[in-house]
C-alpha cells in the first residue's frame, strides 16, 4: 500500500504522513487529537467529510435500499410460479401414466405425491426467502 501511495500522493504527505497512510480511515476520523494532524497532512476539508458521511445515511440511500429489498423479494417470489408449473407437470404426468398403464395406479400415485411434495417444498422455500428479505433485512 505504501508503494502505491508514492505514485498518487504528494511528497509532503509521504514524508510527514506515513503513519496516516498505514491506518484505516475510520480511526483517523474518530480521534479528536488526530484531526489537527490530519488537516495538516491531507488536502481534504472537514466540511466535505461531513457531507460525505451525511450522504451515506441520507433519504436517497434509504430509498435505494428499500427499492432493492422489494426487487429482491419480487425476484424470490418468481420461484412460487415455478412450483405451480411443477405441480401441474407432475399431475399431468400422473394422468398420462395412468392412461397408458392402469395397473400401476398405486405406484404412479406414490411418485406423484412425492413429486408434488418436492415441488411444493421448493415453492415454499422461495416464499420463505422472499419474506426473509422483506422483514428480516
C-alpha positions in Angstrom: 0.0 0.0 0.0 2.8 2.4 0.8 4.5 1.7 -2.5 1.3 2.6 -4.4 0.8 5.7 -2.3 4.2 7.0 -3.6 2.7 7.4 -7.0 -0.7 9.0 -6.2 0.2 11.4 -3.3 2.5 14.4 -2.9 5.9 14.0 -1.4 4.9 16.2 1.6 2.2 13.7 2.6 4.6 10.8 2.3 7.3 12.5 4.4 5.0 13.6 7.2 2.2 11.2 7.0 3.5 7.6 6.6 1.6 6.8 9.8 -1.6 8.3 8.4 -1.4 6.2 5.2 -0.9 3.0 7.1 -4.0 3.4 9.3 -7.7 2.8 8.5 -9.6 6.0 7.6 -12.2 5.5 10.3 -9.6 5.5 13.1 -8.4 8.9 11.9 -11.9 10.4 11.7 -13.0 9.3 15.2 -10.0 10.5 17.2 -10.2 14.2 18.0 -6.4 14.7 18.6 -5.7 13.3 15.1 -8.0 15.8 13.4 -5.4 18.6 13.5 -2.6 16.3 12.3 -4.9 15.0 9.6 -6.0 18.5 8.5 -2.3 19.5 8.0 -1.4 16.3 6.1 -4.5 15.7 3.9 -5.9 18.3 1.5 -9.5 17.2 2.2 -11.6 19.8 4.1 -13.6 18.9 7.1 -16.9 20.1 5.6 -16.6 17.7 2.6 -16.1 14.8 5.0 -19.3 15.7 6.9 -21.2 16.0 3.6 -19.9 12.5 2.6 -20.9 11.0 5.9 -24.3 12.6 5.7 -24.9 11.3 2.2 -24.3 7.7 3.2 -27.2 7.7 5.6 -29.4 10.1 3.6 -33.0 9.5 2.5 -31.8 8.7 -1.0 -29.7 5.9 0.3 -32.6 4.5 2.4 -34.9 4.7 -0.7 -32.4 2.8 -2.8 -32.1 0.1 -0.1 -35.9 -0.2 0.2 -36.3 -0.5 -3.6 -33.6 -3.1 -3.7 -35.4 -5.0 -0.9 -38.6 -5.0 -2.9 -36.9 -6.0 -6.1 -35.2 -8.9 -4.4 -38.4 -10.1 -2.7 -40.2 -10.0 -6.1 -37.4 -12.0 -7.7 -37.5 -14.6 -5.0 -41.3 -14.9 -5.4 -40.9 -15.9 -9.0 -40.0 -19.4 -7.7 -43.5 -19.9 -6.5 -44.8 -19.7 -10.1 -42.2 -22.4 -10.9 -43.6 -24.5 -8.2 -47.1 -24.2 -9.6 -45.8 -25.2 -13.0 -44.0 -28.2 -11.5 -47.2 -29.4 -9.7 -49.1 -29.2 -12.9 -46.5 -31.2 -14.7 -46.4 -33.9 -12.0 -50.2 -34.4 -12.0 -50.3 -34.2 -15.8 -47.7 -37.0 -16.0 -49.8 -39.0 -13.5 -52.8 -38.8 -15.7 -50.8 -39.8 -18.8 -49.1 -42.6 -17.0 -52.4 -44.0 -15.6 -54.0 -43.8 -19.1 -51.1 -45.8 -20.5 -50.9 -48.5 -17.8 -53.8 -48.6 -15.3 -52.3 -51.5 -13.4 -49.5 -49.2 -12.0 -52.1 -46.9 -10.3 -50.7 -47.2 -6.8 -47.0 -46.8 -7.7 -47.7 -43.8 -10.1 -49.8 -42.1 -7.4 -47.0 -42.6 -4.8 -44.5 -41.0 -7.2 -46.9 -38.2 -8.0 -47.3 -37.4 -4.3 -43.5 -37.4 -3.9 -43.1 -35.0 -6.9 -45.9 -32.8 -5.5 -44.2 -32.6 -2.1 -40.8 -31.7 -3.6 -42.2 -29.1 -5.9 -44.3 -27.5 -3.2 -41.3 -27.5 -0.8 -39.3 -25.5 -3.3 -42.1 -23.0 -3.8 -42.4 -22.6 0.0 -38.7 -22.2 0.3 -38.8 -19.4 -2.3 -41.7 -17.7 -0.4 -39.8 -18.0 2.8 -36.7 -16.3 1.3 -39.0 -13.5 0.0 -40.4 -12.9 3.5 -36.9 -13.0 5.0 -35.8 -10.4 2.5 -38.8 -8.2 3.3 -39.0 -8.5 7.1 -35.6 -9.6 8.4 -33.2 -7.3 6.4 
